[in-house]
Amino acid sequence: MINGENDSQLAWLKMGIYTLDQLGFRALKIKDMCERLKVTKGSFYHWFKSKREYELQLLNYWKQRYTQGFIKNAEKGKNCKKKLAILGEQCIEGALNGNRLEFEINAWSLQDEKVKSFVTSVYEQRHQYLIKLLSGIYKDPVEVKKHALILYALVVGIDCFYRELTREELDLMFSDYLH
């Protein structure tokens, strides 16, 4: 059961995120998710016209939660440096919680052009937000670009690191941007 109500559009989207994170995109099978949610296949088709529609809504939910949600939370900071620190903390928390979602979505995007296009647009939005924040910290556009590339490469690289990183290691990696 996912937070109470299993037969809702939100329950399906949460199950999709969980499935991607834990099992990968190939496990997004309606029958298997029905079993995990303890609902019938009719429930799926009540909320979604097709598996493809579900996948697109799932990607939108991922974007809303892990991009727009992160940005909205970061915007609570009083200045660009504080906003960047909040954003960094969210990335660290995701890494500490063993979140493989980004890795799995990237793997999915390598198999599906529509997913790749969507993911690329999300990454562009994230990168532009980083540039916006860094422009408020660094005056030199080259420094802004350099740090935006470094930070984004760092976040992506964490997902591919050969082992789980400790809190201390993650704090060290992001230390130039957290304070």
Helices and strands as residue ranges (DSSP letters): H 9-23, G 25-27, H 30-37, H 41-47, H 51-63, I 64-68, H 69-74, H 80-96, H 101-109, H 113-135, H 141-160, H 167-178
